[in-house]
Structures are given as C-alpha cells and as structure tokens.
C-alpha cells in the first residue's frame, strides 16, 4: 500500500569523515561561528577552539547541565578568554619596558 500524500524521503548519502560529527559534541560552536573561529573582526584575538569548548562545557556543568543555552555559553566563553588573553598581553608588554 502506498500513500499518495506521503512526503517523499530524501535519498541517504554516505557520510564522510569530514561530514561525520566528532566524538565529543557536547560543546560545539553555535551556528554562524566556525570551529575555532570568531565572528568579530578583532585581529590577534583568536582563541583556540579547544579552549573555548572546554570553558563552555564547564559553564554548562556549572549550570546543572541545563540544555538550550549552548550558544550563550560559547559566546561568553569566547569573550572571557579573549579578555583574559588581552589582559595577559598588556601585562607582558608593561613588564618588558
């Protein structure tokens, strides 16, 4: 029996290593942010993806594993790490004088 009103299914595609999700998807970058990337135009403020992911994951844990705020955790983690890196760079440049 075939239902003429049924929505046709999309054909399955073979997943490649590049399209397959990573093993740890608990703290992925939100939409619009490339992994390890940055949505701002600040040069030299790039924070390693792994550092942001770890900080965002710790925020998730501290909140009691409440789902649905991953993008907030990610952007807050990036902002904190950039701020820490900037402060660290300023301190180093003052001590070199």
SERO-4910 file (N, C-alpha, C, O; in steps of 0.05 Angstrom, whole numbers):
BEGIN
 pado doro    nc1    nc2    nc3   cac1   cac2   cac3    cc1    cc2    cc3    oc1    oc2    oc3
  Unk    A     17    -24      0      0      0      0     18     25      0     36     27     16
  Unk    A     11     43    -17     27     67    -19      9     91    -14    -14     92    -24
  Unk    A     18    109      2      3    133      9     11    155    -11     34    163    -12
  Unk    A     -8    164    -27     -1    184    -48      4    212    -36     16    229    -49
  Unk    A     -4    216    -11      0    242      2     25    243     19     32    263     30
  Unk    A     40    221     20     64    219     36     86    236     24     89    238      0
  Unk    A    101    248     42    124    264     33    147    246     25    154    227     39
  Unk    A    158    251      1    179    233     -8    204    236     10    210    258     19
  Unk    A    218    214     14    242    214     30    266    222     14    267    216    -10
  Unk    A    284    236     27    309    242     13    327    218     12    327    202     32
  Unk    A    341    214     -9    359    191    -10    381    194     11    390    217     15
  Unk    A    390    173     23    411    174     42    438    179     28    443    168      6
  Unk    A    454    194     41    481    199     30    501    187     48    497    185     73
  Unk    A    523    179     37    544    166     53    559    188     68    568    208     56
  Unk    A    563    184     94    577    204    110    607    200    106    617    177    106
  Unk    A    621    222    103    650    221    101    661    230    128    647    240    145
  Unk    A    687    227    131    700    235    156    696    265    161    693    274    184
  Unk    A    695    281    139    692    310    142    663    317    150    659    337    164
  Unk    A    644    301    142    616    308    149    606    294    174    585    301    184
  Unk    A    620    274    183    612    260    207    617    277    232    637    290    233
  Unk    A    599    276    251    603    292    276    626    281    292    633    257    290
  Unk    A    639    298    307    661    289    323    651    273    347    627    274    353
  Unk    A    669    259    360    661    242    383    650    259    405    631    251    419
  Unk    A    661    282    411    652    300    432    637    323    421    648    342    411
  Unk    A    610    321    421    594    342    410    581    359    432    562    374    427
  Unk    A    590    356    457    578    369    480    581    399    479    564    414    490
  Unk    A    602    409    467    606    438    467    615    448    439    637    459    437
  Unk    A    599    443    420    606    452    393    600    481    389    585    493    404
  Unk    A    612    493    368    607    521    362    579    525    353    568    508    339
  Unk    A    566    546    362    539    551    353    538    559    323    559    565    312
  Unk    A    515    558    311    512    565    283    524    593    278    519    611    295
  Unk    A    538    597    257    549    623    250    577    627    260    590    647    254
  Unk    A    587    608    276    615    610    286    630    586    277    623    563    284
  Unk    A    650    591    261    666    568    251    681    556    274    689    571    293
  Unk    A    686    530    274    701    518    296    728    531    299    743    534    280
  Unk    A    733    541    323    758    555    328    758    583    316    777    598    318
  Unk    A    735    590    304    732    615    291    722    637    308    718    634    332
  Unk    A    717    659    296    710    683    310    691    699    293    696    702    269
  Unk    A    670    710    304    651    726    289    660    755    289    649    771    273
  Unk    A    679    763    306    688    791    306    711    794    287    723    775    277
  Unk    A    717    819    282    739    825    264    765    832    279    784    842    267
  Unk    A    766    826    305    789    832    321    813    814    313    812    790    316
  Unk    A    833    827    302    857    812    294    874    805    318    876    821    336
  Unk    A    884    781    319    902    773    340    887    764    366    900    758    386
  Unk    A    861    764    365    846    756    389    835    728    387    818    720    402
  Unk    A    845    713    368    837    685    363    843    668    387    866    667    397
  Unk    A    823    654    397    826    636    420    823    608    409    804    603    394
  Unk    A    840    589    416    838    562    406    810    550    411    799    552    433
  Unk    A    800    536    392    773    523    393    771    506    418    750    506    431
  Unk    A    791    490    423    791    472    446    787    486    472    774    476    490
  Unk    A    800    510    475    798    525    500    769    536    503    758    535    525
  Unk    A    758    546    481    730    556    483    711    533    489    693    536    506
  Unk    A    715    510    476    697    487    480    699    478    510    678    472    522
  Unk    A    722    477    521    725    468    548    712    488    568    698    480    586
  Unk    A    717    514    563    705    534    581    674    533    579    661    535    599
  Unk    A    664    531    554    635    530    551    623    505    564    601    506    575
  Unk    A    637    483    562    628    458    575    627    461    605    608    451    618
  Unk    A    647    474    616    647    478    645    624    497    654    613    494    676
  Unk    A    617    516    637    594    533    643    568    516    643    551    520    660
  Unk    A    566    498    624    543    480    622    541    463    647    519    460    658
  Unk    A    563    452    656    563    436    681    556    452    705    540    444    722
  Unk    A    567    476    707    562    494    730    532    502    732    522    507    753
  Unk    A    519    502    709    490    509    708    473    485    713    448    487    711
  Unk    A    484    463    720    469    439    726    461    423    701    440    410    700
  Unk    A    477    425    680    472    411    655    446    418    642    433    402    629
  Unk    A    438    443    645    413    454    633    418    458    603    436    473    595
  Unk    A    403    444    587    406    446    558    393    471    546    375    483    559
  Unk    A    401    479    522    388    500    507    403    527    509    393    546    497
  Unk    A    425    528    523    439    554    525    468    551    515    486    566    523
  Unk    A    472    532    496    499    527    486    511    551    472    535    557    475
  Unk    A    495    566    457    506    589    442    514    611    462    534    624    458
  Unk    A    498    614    483    505    634    504    531    626    518    549    643    522
  Unk    A    533    601    525    558    591    538    582    595    520    603    604    529
  Unk    A    578    589    495    601    591    476    610    620    473    634    626    475
  Unk    A    591    638    468    599    666    464    611    678    490    629    694    489
  Unk    A    599    671    513    610    681    538    638    670    543    656    684    552
  Unk    A    643    644    537    669    632    540    689    646    522    712    652    530
  Unk    A    682    651    497    700    666    478    707    693    489    730    701    489
  Unk    A    686    708    498    690    735    508    709    735    532    728    751    534
  Unk    A    705    716    551    722    714    575    751    708    567    769    720    577
  Unk    A    754    688    550    781    680    542    796    702    527    820    706    531
  Unk    A    782    717    509    794    739    495    802    761    515    824    772    512
  Unk    A    785    766    534    791    787    554    815    779    571    833    795    576
  Unk    A    816    754    579    839    744    594    865    745    578    886    753    588
  Unk    A    863    738    553    886    739    535    896    767    531    920    773    531
  Unk    A    877    786    528    884    814    524    897    825    549    917    839    546
  Unk    A    886    819    572    898    829    597    926    817    601    944    831    610
  Unk    A    929    792    594    955    779    597    976    792    578    999    796    586
  Unk    A    967    798    554    985    811    535    993    838    544   1016    846    541
  Unk    A    974    853    555    981    880    565   1000    879    588   1019    895    590
  Unk    A    996    860    607   1015    857    629   1043    850    620   1062    861    630
  Unk    A   1045    832    600   1071    824    589   1085    848    576   1109    852    580
  Unk    A   1070    864    562   1083    887    548   1092    908    568   1112    922    562
  Unk    A   1079    911    591   1088    930    611   1113    920    625   1130    937    632
  Unk    A   1115    894    629   1139    884    643   1164    884    625   1186    882    635
  Unk    A   1161    885    599   1183    885    580   1197    912    578   1219    915    568
  Unk    A   1183    933    587   1194    960    584   1216    966    603   1227    988    603
***
